[in-house]
Amino acid sequence: MSESIVIQTAPLKFREYLAGADSVGNRNRTLDTPQEAEVAARMYCHDNPIGCQDILGHLGRAGLSSPRVQDAAVGEAVSSAIYRTEAERTRKDGVFILGQYALHPGTTRKHKAGMVAPLGRVLADKSVDFRKEAAFALWNLSRADLSFQPKSMMVKPFIAALDDSDPYVRERAARSLTNLNLPAHANLSNEQGKNMAPSLIAALYDENPAVAKYARYALWQMVETDISPKIKERINDHLEGRIQFQTPETKAKYLRMLKNRIK
């Protein structure tokens, strides 16, 4: 393996970035050092986050893609995508890109944790299209290998999304809460179980069967955690069908009361 790339013969889409890296390196019209490879990868992935793996593959075939280069490149792609979520014109693209990187093997836990807050903001966006993209991206993150803190940060936006007007958003929120694996994170229920229970109980009666199904799964998980006996009893009353509503109006009033408890 040569461990170098002749810039003039590289694919056209990479040349500008390879030349830019060489200009701050040894200026020999060849990309031939780890430092130059990192600079080229960073620049390309910043401008082309969805195609970041293309340049990493090209560098890898030349023996220039080390773990450090890959980490720096993916971090740049994620940062670029997060920045794009801040402007309405590029928000959808930014959220889509984050969704792709949420489960990518080259995305570190630190990069994934950095996605949670910006995606949580988009999940509350006025645009249903943006909210759908954010719901999918956060669902991917809920399945990723994350520590307690970023998982905890997801709970509030997911709980709010259970009341979204769009059934797809509500379903992804309910599925994501299940993915957080509450029994393995007892502190999650201790801190936020009091707010989670009313929302998930209300979701049990959602008109979308998928939302109701995943809300049931999440509630089953909750009763296995170290929450108060009073909350467990309330959850079990609903899971086991001990709560009956005389009329649709009575049911609607009860669900409104539950939702108002967390506002």
VEXPAMI-515663 format. One record per residue (C-alpha): residue number from 1; residue in one letter; x, y, z. Coordinates in pm, 1 decimal. Example, Ala and Ser with C-alpha at 12.3 -4.5 7.8 and 13.67 -1.06 7.14 Angstrom:
BEGIN
 num residuo        X        Y        Z
   1       a   1230.0   -450.0    780.0
   2       s   1367.0   -106.0    714.0
***
This chain:
BEGIN
 num residuo        X        Y        Z
   1       m      0.0      0.0      0.0
   2       s    144.9    333.9   -105.8
   3       e     13.4    547.5    184.6
   4       s    -11.5    846.6    -46.4
   5       i   -255.0   1001.3   -293.4
   6       v   -149.1   1198.1   -599.4
   7       i   -394.0   1486.1   -589.9
   8       q   -413.8   1538.2   -967.6
   9       t   -532.6   1179.7  -1024.8
  10       a   -776.9   1167.7   -732.2
  11       p  -1153.6   1175.7   -799.1
  12       l  -1259.2   1526.9   -891.1
  13       k  -1492.4   1571.6   -593.8
  14       f  -1200.8   1521.7   -352.6
  15       r   -929.4   1727.4   -523.4
  16       e  -1017.9   2066.6   -375.4
  17       y  -1005.9   1924.0    -24.9
  18       l   -690.1   1721.4    -80.1
  19       a   -518.5   2027.2   -225.7
  20       g   -632.8   2238.9     67.9
  21       a   -486.8   1988.4    312.6
  22       d   -160.8   1970.6    115.5
  23       s   -134.8   2349.6    119.1
  24       v   -111.4   2348.5    499.7
  25       g    114.8   2042.1    491.4
  26       n    430.5   1976.9    293.9
  27       r    298.3   2123.2    -35.4
  28       n    425.4   1843.8   -258.0
  29       r     98.1   1794.1   -452.3
  30       t     56.0   1462.7   -277.8
  31       l   -144.6   1369.2     28.7
  32       d    103.6   1160.3    222.1
  33       t     87.1   1233.7    596.0
  34       p   -169.6   1149.3    868.2
  35       q   -203.8   1520.0    945.8
  36       e   -292.2   1603.2    584.2
  37       a   -538.9   1314.9    572.4
  38       e   -714.7   1442.2    884.2
  39       v   -740.1   1796.9    749.6
  40       a   -878.4   1675.0    415.4
  41       a  -1132.4   1447.7    583.8
  42       r  -1247.8   1721.4    821.1
  43       m  -1299.3   1973.7    542.5
  44       y  -1479.7   1733.8    312.5
  45       c  -1707.5   1594.9    585.2
  46       h  -1795.7   1944.0    702.2
  47       d  -1917.0   2039.2    354.8
  48       n  -2053.4   1694.8    260.6
  49       p  -2163.5   1521.5    582.8
  50       i  -2383.1   1265.7    408.3
  51       g  -2089.6   1162.8    186.4
  52       c  -1828.6   1156.0    460.2
  53       q  -1772.1    782.4    421.7
  54       d  -1673.4    835.8     57.7
  55       i  -1356.6   1023.5    141.0
  56       l  -1280.2    797.1    436.3
  57       g  -1299.0    502.4    198.8
  58       h  -1067.8    675.0    -48.9
  59       l   -817.8    757.6    225.5
  60       g   -846.0    405.0    361.1
  61       r   -756.6    247.7     29.8
  62       a   -439.9    457.5     31.9
  63       g   -357.5    355.0    389.5
  64       l   -431.3    700.8    526.7
  65       s   -751.7    644.9    727.5
  66       s   -654.8    585.9   1089.9
  67       p   -904.0    569.1   1381.8
  68       r   -808.9    927.7   1465.3
  69       v   -887.2   1043.5   1111.1
  70       q  -1221.2    859.2   1113.6
  71       d  -1321.0   1000.2   1452.2
  72       a  -1231.6   1355.1   1347.5
  73       a  -1417.5   1321.1   1016.8
  74       v  -1737.1   1178.4   1165.5
  75       g  -1728.7   1440.1   1440.8
  76       e  -1707.6   1711.4   1175.4
  77       a  -1997.6   1559.1    982.5
  78       v  -2213.6   1541.8   1294.6
  79       s  -2126.4   1900.1   1393.5
  80       s  -2211.2   2020.2   1043.4
  81       a  -2545.2   1839.2   1052.7
  82       i  -2629.3   1986.6   1394.1
  83       y  -2553.7   2334.7   1259.0
  84       r  -2789.5   2269.0    967.5
  85       t  -3075.7   2192.5   1207.0
  86       e  -3062.8   2552.3   1329.8
  87       a  -3181.3   2706.9    999.8
  88       e  -3524.6   2630.2    857.7
  89       r  -3387.1   2605.8    502.8
  90       t  -3143.7   2325.1    591.8
  91       r  -3316.3   2177.4    897.5
  92       k  -3466.1   1871.7    729.7
  93       d  -3134.0   1775.5    571.2
  94       g  -2952.5   1821.2    900.6
  95       v  -3196.5   1601.0   1090.2
  96       f  -3186.1   1334.8    817.5
  97       i  -2805.9   1323.9    833.5
  98       l  -2809.3   1290.2   1213.3
  99       g  -3051.0   1000.3   1179.5
 100       q  -2805.3    825.1    948.7
 101       y  -2515.4    874.9   1189.3
 102       a  -2708.1    776.7   1502.8
 103       l  -2636.6    407.2   1449.6
 104       h  -2324.7    437.0   1235.7
 105       p  -2035.3    231.4   1377.7
 106       g  -1797.4    523.3   1330.8
 107       t  -2006.2    756.1   1548.2
 108       t  -1870.6    771.4   1902.8
 109       r  -2088.3    788.2   2214.2
 110       k  -1977.3   1149.5   2256.5
 111       h  -2097.3   1239.0   1906.6
 112       k  -2428.3   1061.0   1966.1
 113       a  -2482.5   1239.1   2296.9
 114       g  -2431.4   1571.9   2119.6
 115       m  -2721.3   1495.6   1886.5
 116       v  -2985.1   1461.5   2158.5
 117       a  -3052.4   1827.7   2241.8
 118       p  -3075.8   1963.7   1884.0
 119       l  -3297.8   1674.7   1775.4
 120       g  -3515.4   1724.4   2081.9
 121       r  -3570.7   2087.0   1977.4
 122       v  -3669.4   1985.1   1624.6
 123       l  -3912.4   1728.1   1767.2
 124       a  -4114.4   2027.0   1891.0
 125       d  -4092.3   2216.7   1558.9
 126       k  -4408.3   2362.0   1403.9
 127       s  -4342.5   2164.9   1082.7
 128       v  -4475.9   1809.4   1095.3
 129       d  -4220.4   1704.8    830.9
 130       f  -3935.4   1821.9   1053.8
 131       r  -4091.4   1650.8   1355.9
 132       k  -4119.2   1321.7   1165.2
 133       e  -3751.9   1335.5   1066.3
 134       a  -3652.6   1418.1   1424.8
 135       a  -3870.8   1137.5   1561.8
 136       f  -3696.3    887.6   1333.9
 137       a  -3348.5   1017.9   1419.5
 138       l  -3418.5   1010.5   1793.6
 139       w  -3566.6    662.6   1760.1
 140       n  -3233.4    555.0   1611.0
 141       l  -3051.3    721.4   1898.8
 142       s  -3275.4    548.2   2152.1
 143       r  -3145.7    218.1   2010.8
 144       a  -2781.9    327.9   2028.0
 145       d  -2523.5    254.5   2294.8
 146       l  -2555.1    561.1   2516.8
 147       s  -2482.9    644.6   2879.5
 148       f  -2748.1    742.9   3134.1
 149       q  -2728.3   1121.2   3084.4
 150       p  -2816.9   1141.8   2712.1
 151       k  -3085.0    876.3   2760.1
 152       s  -3230.9   1085.3   3040.3
 153       m  -3228.1   1392.9   2815.6
 154       m  -3448.9   1212.1   2562.8
 155       v  -3732.9   1146.0   2804.3
 156       k  -3885.9   1494.4   2812.4
 157       p  -3911.5   1544.3   2432.5
 158       f  -4045.9   1190.5   2388.9
 159       i  -4309.5   1245.9   2657.2
 160       a  -4418.4   1570.5   2489.3
 161       a  -4428.0   1394.9   2150.8
 162       l  -4678.3   1138.0   2282.8
 163       d  -4933.3   1418.8   2249.2
 164       d  -4825.7   1517.0   1895.2
 165       s  -5097.4   1562.4   1632.9
 166       d  -4919.1   1322.4   1395.8
 167       p  -4960.9    947.3   1462.5
 168       y  -4615.8    860.7   1323.1
 169       v  -4447.0   1098.6   1568.3
 170       r  -4648.9    957.7   1858.0
 171       e  -4563.8    600.7   1759.7
 172       r  -4188.4    671.3   1735.3
 173       a  -4197.9    846.0   2071.8
 174       a  -4367.2    547.6   2237.2
 175       r  -4129.1    300.0   2071.4
 176       s  -3830.3    510.7   2172.9
 177       l  -3935.1    519.2   2536.6
 178       t  -3944.6    140.4   2523.4
 179       n  -3596.0    135.0   2368.5
 180       l  -3455.1    337.1   2658.7
 181       n  -3481.0     15.6   2862.2
 182       l  -3608.0    160.8   3187.9
 183       p  -3533.5   -143.0   3406.5
 184       a  -3164.6   -102.5   3325.4
 185       h  -3179.5    265.6   3420.4
 186       a  -3367.7    277.1   3749.2
 187       n  -3270.2    638.8   3809.9
 188       l  -3460.9    734.7   3497.9
 189       s  -3786.9    627.4   3656.2
 190       n  -3697.0    774.0   3996.3
 191       e  -3637.5   1116.6   3845.3
 192       q  -3906.8   1126.3   3579.7
 193       g  -4144.4    837.0   3639.1
 194       k  -4400.1   1063.5   3798.4
 195       n  -4429.5   1257.1   3471.4
 196       m  -4385.8    959.3   3239.7
 197       a  -4666.4    749.8   3387.9
 198       p  -4960.2    986.6   3313.1
 199       s  -4845.2   1042.5   2954.6
 200       l  -4791.7    672.6   2886.6
 201       i  -5123.0    583.1   3048.0
 202       a  -5296.6    835.0   2821.7
 203       a  -5110.9    684.3   2524.5
 204       l  -5258.4    342.9   2615.3
 205       y  -5588.8    477.2   2483.8
 206       d  -5444.7    629.7   2165.5
 207       e  -5650.5    578.6   1849.7
 208       n  -5336.0    447.1   1678.4
 209       p  -5295.5     80.8   1787.6
 210       a  -4915.8     95.7   1747.6
 211       v  -4891.6    388.1   1990.9
 212       a  -5104.8    201.5   2243.5
 213       k  -4896.9   -116.1   2201.8
 214       y  -4562.0     50.6   2266.5
 215       a  -4702.0    258.9   2551.0
 216       r  -4805.5    -71.6   2711.5
 217       y  -4453.2   -209.9   2666.3
 218       a  -4300.6    100.4   2824.1
 219       l  -4541.4     82.9   3118.5
 220       w  -4455.9   -284.1   3172.2
 221       q  -4093.5   -177.3   3193.4
 222       m  -4177.3     98.3   3440.4
 223       v  -4340.3   -134.8   3690.3
 224       e  -4014.7   -333.4   3700.9
 225       t  -3819.3    -29.3   3816.6
 226       d  -3784.4    130.5   4157.6
 227       i  -4079.8    368.6   4134.9
 228       s  -4324.7    440.7   4412.7
 229       p  -4589.2    175.2   4497.1
 230       k  -4863.1    432.1   4430.4
 231       i  -4743.3    487.4   4072.1
 232       k  -4706.5    112.0   4018.0
 233       e  -5061.1     53.5   4140.1
 234       r  -5200.4    320.6   3908.1
 235       i  -5014.3    175.5   3609.5
 236       n  -5129.9   -179.3   3686.1
 237       d  -5491.6    -62.7   3716.7
 238       h  -5475.0     42.9   3352.2
 239       l  -5261.3   -243.1   3223.8
 240       e  -5496.9   -498.8   3377.1
 241       g  -5814.4   -321.8   3263.3
 242       r  -5947.9   -229.7   3606.9
 243       i  -6027.5    125.6   3491.9
 244       q  -6358.7    147.0   3307.9
 245       f  -6515.1    453.8   3144.9
 246       q  -6890.9    491.1   3136.0
 247       t  -6897.8    721.5   2832.4
 248       p  -6652.7    855.6   2570.3
 249       e  -6687.3   1195.6   2735.1
 250       t  -6578.3   1054.3   3071.4
 251       k  -6276.7    892.3   2906.7
 252       a  -6179.8   1214.6   2726.4
 253       k  -6208.2   1415.6   3048.0
 254       y  -5990.4   1165.8   3235.2
 255       l  -5720.5   1170.1   2967.0
 256       r  -5718.3   1551.3   2963.1
 257       m  -5666.6   1545.7   3338.5
 258       l  -5371.3   1309.6   3301.5
 259       k  -5205.7   1523.4   3035.7
 260       n  -5257.4   1842.8   3234.5
 261       r  -5056.3   1697.0   3522.3
 262       i  -4732.9   1724.3   3323.6
 263       k  -4782.4   2073.2   3179.8
***
